[in-house]
Amino acid sequence: MSSTLELRHVSKTFNAGTITEKKALIDLSLTLEDGDFVTVIGSNGAGKSTMLNAIAGVWPVDDGSILIDGVDVTGLPDYKRARFVGRVFQDPMTGTAGDMQLEENLALAARRGMSRTLRWNVSSDMRADFRERLKELDLGLEDRMSAKVGLLSGGQRQAVTLLMASLQKPKILLLDEHTAALDPKTAEKVLTLTNRIIARDHLTALMVTHNMKDAIRNGNRLIMMHEGHIILDVKGEEKKKLTVESLLDRFARLSGEEFASDEALLSR
């Protein structure tokens, strides 16, 4: 099985040498095999989103290297990693342009990583493809392709963002608490959709979540982070046997601390 993502001894410190210095990632190594769907949990400030930002190229890492599908992308800025990486953020407003039509947003996603041109059009073939993909969301959006995305609900917008992020079948799909801002029913629908897209397109994915039940229920592998380190990495049968209580117990034993995330504890 080939490796889709490799983090090799990655470190990142913010505000180095100042009173607010924060070692966010410390000698972090992680390998994801092709088709892995990994859920990521950890207490506040554990480095979860920092790890996703490092993979996406939001800023340079201090040490170590990042490989996506065997290509060393460590020195590439985020826009040059766009053809490798799809991402969905916590805020449904982040991944879409609200003042543009739905089909225009999808067309932008379809051209991600390609050279930009002044030509702007949505071909009939593209429109037919978008319509079919929107139909799969089961939200009635296939009949609203000319609607401004800003008029959609948060759940509809997040489903569209997920569709856009996965449209080009990225080498790695990053999901940064992408259901946290949604009501429970909508969150469940978006998670079901997430699983369907990942399975259908055989995507490799990292999903950060504060919801321990979701972390256990989804994906084939779970990692737990604490203070810039991975302190637990379980998969297969071991993952299936996990409970929220056993995870909290293992966190306390491995870190020497109580799990510090009100959101995670409320979602037990």
C-alpha positions as CSV (number, residue, x, y, z in Angstrom):
1,M,0.0,0.0,0.0
2,S,1.4,3.4,-1.0
3,S,1.7,6.4,1.3
4,T,-0.5,9.4,0.3
5,L,0.7,11.7,3.1
6,E,3.9,11.8,5.1
7,L,4.8,14.2,7.8
8,R,8.5,13.7,8.8
9,H,9.6,15.3,12.0
10,V,7.6,18.5,11.5
11,S,7.9,21.3,14.1
12,K,6.3,24.7,14.2
13,T,6.7,27.4,16.9
14,F,4.7,30.6,16.9
15,N,6.1,33.8,18.3
16,A,9.5,32.2,19.0
17,G,11.6,34.0,21.6
18,T,8.7,36.0,22.9
19,I,6.6,35.8,26.1
20,T,3.8,34.3,24.0
21,E,5.9,31.6,22.4
22,K,3.9,28.5,21.6
23,K,5.4,25.2,20.4
24,A,2.4,24.0,18.3
25,L,4.0,21.0,16.6
26,I,7.0,19.2,18.1
27,D,8.9,16.6,15.9
28,L,5.6,15.3,14.5
29,S,5.6,12.3,12.2
30,L,2.6,10.8,10.6
31,T,2.0,8.6,7.6
32,L,-1.4,8.1,5.9
33,E,-1.8,5.2,3.5
34,D,-3.9,5.5,0.3
35,G,-7.6,5.5,1.3
36,D,-7.1,6.1,5.0
37,F,-9.8,8.1,6.7
38,V,-8.3,9.3,9.9
39,T,-10.2,11.2,12.7
40,V,-8.2,13.5,14.9
41,I,-9.1,14.5,18.4
42,G,-7.2,16.3,21.2
43,S,-7.7,18.9,23.9
44,N,-7.7,22.6,23.2
45,G,-4.3,23.8,21.8
46,A,-3.2,20.2,21.0
47,G,-2.0,21.2,17.5
48,K,-4.9,19.7,15.5
49,S,-5.7,22.6,13.2
50,T,-2.0,23.6,13.2
51,M,-1.2,20.2,11.6
52,L,-3.9,20.7,9.0
53,N,-2.5,24.2,8.2
54,A,1.0,22.8,7.9
55,I,-0.3,20.2,5.4
56,A,-2.2,22.9,3.4
57,G,0.8,25.2,3.3
58,V,-0.8,28.1,5.1
59,W,2.6,29.0,6.5
60,P,6.1,27.3,6.3
61,V,7.1,24.8,9.0
62,D,10.3,25.4,11.0
63,D,11.7,21.9,10.6
64,G,10.8,18.6,8.9
65,S,9.2,17.8,5.6
66,I,5.8,17.1,4.2
67,L,5.2,14.7,1.3
68,I,1.9,14.3,-0.6
69,D,1.7,11.3,-2.9
70,G,5.5,11.1,-2.9
71,V,6.0,14.7,-3.8
72,D,7.9,16.9,-1.3
73,V,5.7,20.0,-0.9
74,T,7.4,21.4,2.1
75,G,8.6,24.5,0.3
76,L,5.4,25.1,-1.7
77,P,2.9,27.8,-0.7
78,D,-0.8,27.0,-0.3
79,Y,-1.9,28.0,-3.8
80,K,0.7,25.6,-5.3
81,R,-0.6,22.8,-3.1
82,A,-4.2,23.4,-4.2
83,R,-4.1,20.6,-6.8
84,F,-3.2,18.1,-4.1
85,V,-5.3,19.3,-1.2
86,G,-9.0,19.8,-0.6
87,R,-10.2,21.5,2.6
88,V,-13.4,22.2,4.4
89,F,-13.4,24.6,7.4
90,Q,-15.6,24.9,10.5
91,D,-17.3,28.0,9.2
92,P,-19.7,27.2,6.3
93,M,-19.0,30.7,4.9
94,T,-15.3,30.1,4.4
95,G,-15.2,27.7,1.5
96,T,-17.6,29.5,-0.9
97,A,-18.1,32.9,-2.5
98,G,-21.5,34.0,-1.2
99,D,-22.1,36.7,-3.9
100,M,-21.5,34.2,-6.8
101,Q,-23.9,31.6,-8.2
102,L,-23.8,28.0,-7.1
103,E,-22.6,26.8,-10.5
104,E,-19.9,29.5,-10.6
105,N,-18.6,28.3,-7.3
106,L,-18.5,24.8,-8.6
107,A,-16.7,25.9,-11.8
108,L,-14.1,27.6,-9.6
109,A,-13.5,24.4,-7.7
110,A,-13.3,22.4,-11.0
111,R,-10.5,24.7,-12.1
112,R,-8.6,24.6,-8.8
113,G,-4.8,24.3,-9.4
114,M,-5.1,25.1,-13.1
115,S,-3.7,28.3,-14.7
116,R,-6.0,31.2,-14.4
117,T,-7.4,32.8,-17.6
118,L,-9.7,35.7,-18.3
119,R,-12.3,33.4,-19.9
120,W,-15.3,32.8,-17.7
121,N,-18.0,30.4,-18.7
122,V,-19.7,27.3,-17.5
123,S,-20.1,24.8,-20.4
124,S,-23.2,22.7,-20.9
125,D,-21.2,19.6,-20.1
126,M,-19.9,21.1,-16.8
127,R,-23.5,22.2,-15.9
128,A,-24.8,18.7,-16.5
129,D,-22.0,17.2,-14.4
130,F,-22.6,19.8,-11.6
131,R,-26.4,19.0,-11.7
132,E,-25.7,15.3,-11.2
133,R,-23.3,15.9,-8.3
134,L,-25.7,18.3,-6.6
135,K,-28.5,15.8,-7.0
136,E,-26.5,13.3,-4.9
137,L,-26.6,15.7,-2.0
138,D,-30.3,15.2,-1.8
139,L,-30.9,18.9,-0.8
140,G,-32.7,20.1,-3.9
141,L,-29.8,22.2,-5.0
142,E,-29.7,20.8,-8.5
143,D,-32.7,23.1,-9.2
144,R,-31.0,26.2,-7.7
145,M,-27.7,26.3,-9.7
146,S,-28.2,30.0,-10.6
147,A,-28.9,31.0,-7.0
148,K,-26.4,33.0,-5.0
149,V,-24.6,30.8,-2.5
150,G,-25.1,33.4,0.2
151,L,-28.8,32.6,0.1
152,L,-28.2,29.0,1.1
153,S,-28.5,27.7,4.7
154,G,-25.4,26.9,6.7
155,G,-25.9,23.1,6.2
156,Q,-26.5,23.5,2.4
157,R,-23.4,25.7,2.1
158,Q,-21.2,23.3,4.0
159,A,-22.5,20.4,1.8
160,V,-21.6,22.5,-1.3
161,T,-18.1,23.3,0.2
162,L,-17.6,19.5,0.8
163,L,-18.6,18.9,-2.8
164,M,-16.2,21.6,-4.1
165,A,-13.3,20.4,-1.9
166,S,-13.6,16.8,-3.3
167,L,-14.6,17.7,-6.9
168,Q,-11.1,17.1,-8.3
169,K,-10.5,14.1,-6.1
170,P,-7.6,15.6,-4.2
171,K,-4.7,13.5,-2.9
172,I,-5.7,14.5,0.6
173,L,-9.0,15.9,2.0
174,L,-8.7,18.0,5.2
175,L,-11.8,18.4,7.3
176,D,-11.3,20.9,10.1
177,E,-14.3,20.5,12.5
178,H,-16.5,20.9,9.4
179,T,-19.7,19.9,11.2
180,A,-19.1,21.9,14.5
181,A,-21.1,24.9,13.5
182,L,-24.2,22.9,12.3
183,D,-27.2,21.7,14.3
184,P,-27.0,18.0,15.2
185,K,-29.4,16.8,12.5
186,T,-27.6,18.8,9.7
187,A,-24.2,17.7,11.1
188,E,-25.3,14.1,10.8
189,K,-26.4,14.6,7.2
190,V,-23.1,16.3,6.3
191,L,-21.1,13.5,8.0
192,T,-23.1,10.8,6.1
193,L,-22.3,12.7,2.9
194,T,-18.6,13.0,3.9
195,N,-18.4,9.2,4.3
196,R,-20.2,8.6,1.0
197,I,-17.8,10.8,-1.0
198,I,-14.7,9.5,0.7
199,A,-15.7,5.9,0.1
200,R,-16.9,6.5,-3.5
201,D,-13.9,8.4,-4.7
202,H,-11.4,6.4,-2.5
203,L,-10.1,9.6,-1.0
204,T,-7.5,9.9,1.8
205,A,-8.8,12.1,4.5
206,L,-8.0,13.7,7.9
207,M,-11.0,14.9,9.9
208,V,-10.4,17.0,13.0
209,T,-13.4,16.8,15.4
210,H,-14.2,17.8,18.9
211,N,-17.0,15.1,19.0
212,M,-15.5,11.9,20.4
213,K,-18.5,9.8,19.3
214,D,-18.0,11.1,15.7
215,A,-14.2,10.3,16.0
216,I,-14.9,6.7,17.0
217,R,-17.8,6.1,14.6
218,N,-16.2,7.5,11.5
219,G,-13.0,6.5,9.6
220,N,-10.7,3.5,9.8
221,R,-8.2,5.1,12.1
222,L,-8.1,7.6,15.1
223,I,-5.2,9.7,16.4
224,M,-5.2,11.7,19.6
225,M,-3.0,14.7,19.9
226,H,-1.6,16.5,23.0
227,E,0.8,19.5,23.1
228,G,2.0,19.1,19.5
229,H,2.5,15.3,19.7
230,I,0.5,12.3,18.6
231,I,0.0,10.3,21.8
232,L,-2.4,7.6,20.5
233,D,-2.9,6.0,17.1
234,V,-5.4,3.2,16.8
235,K,-7.1,1.5,13.8
236,G,-9.0,-1.6,12.8
237,E,-10.6,-3.8,15.5
238,E,-9.0,-1.7,18.3
239,K,-10.7,1.4,17.0
240,K,-14.1,-0.3,16.7
241,K,-13.9,-1.3,20.4
242,L,-13.3,2.3,21.6
243,T,-15.8,4.1,23.8
244,V,-15.8,7.8,24.8
245,E,-15.0,6.7,28.4
246,S,-12.1,4.5,27.3
247,L,-10.7,7.3,25.2
248,L,-10.9,9.8,28.1
249,D,-9.2,7.2,30.4
250,R,-6.4,6.6,27.9
251,F,-5.9,10.3,27.4
252,A,-5.5,10.8,31.1
253,R,-3.0,7.9,31.4
254,L,-0.9,9.0,28.3
255,S,-0.9,12.7,29.0
256,G,-1.1,12.8,32.8
257,E,-3.9,15.4,32.5
258,E,-7.7,15.5,32.2
259,F,-9.1,16.1,28.7
260,A,-9.5,19.9,28.4
261,S,-12.3,20.5,25.9
262,D,-15.7,21.4,27.1
263,E,-17.2,20.8,23.6
264,A,-15.8,17.3,23.5
265,L,-17.1,16.4,27.0
266,L,-20.5,17.9,26.2
267,S,-20.7,15.6,23.1
268,R,-20.3,12.4,25.2
